[in-house]
């Protein structure tokens, strides 16, 4: 495995971990705000998707700038 491939895998794992942590926090805060379980799960899913979208957008922008 090349170093480049290892860095890509590490970045993917880090982005996924960050998205999971953000979605867990969003779900927890939603429950603390008296949301039902389905509402809290929906908020967590939206936070997960938004975090991954933001990370993908930032990676694309950095790649476009660096070329």
N, C-alpha and C positions, 0 to 999 in steps of 0.2 A: 504494500500500500504506500502510495506516495505521500509526501508531507501535505501537498495541496488537498488531496482527498481526505486526509485526517482532519485538516483544518475545517473543511466544508462540513464533515460529519459533526465535529465539535460545535460549530456554529449552529447547525440545525438542532442539535440537542439542547444547546443553551437557549435558543429562541423558543423551543417547545417548553422547556422548564419555566421560562419566564411567563409564557402565556398561561400555563397551568397555575402558577402562583397568583397571577393577576385574577384569573377566573375564580380561584378558590376564595380570594379576598372579597371579590364582588359578591359571590354567593353568600358568604358569611355576613357581610354588611347588609345585604338584602334581608336575610333572616333576622338580623338585629333590628331592622327597620319594620318588623312585623309583616313581612311579605310571606305569602304561602310558599310551600316547597316548590310547586311548579313555577311560580314567579321568580323565586330565587335561582332555580336552575336555568330559567330563560335568561336572566341577567348575567349569570356566570357564562353561559354559552355565547352571549353577545360580546362579553368582555374578552373571552378567549379568541373569538374570530377577529375582533377589532385589534387586539394585540398582535396577532399574526399578520394581519393586513398592514399594520403600521411598520412592523419589522421588514416585511417584504418591500414596502415602498421605500424605506430608508436604504435598504441594500441596493435597490434598483437606482436610486438617486446617486449613491456613492459610486456605483459602478459606472454610471453615465458621466459623472464628473471626472473620474480617474482616467477615462479613455480620451 
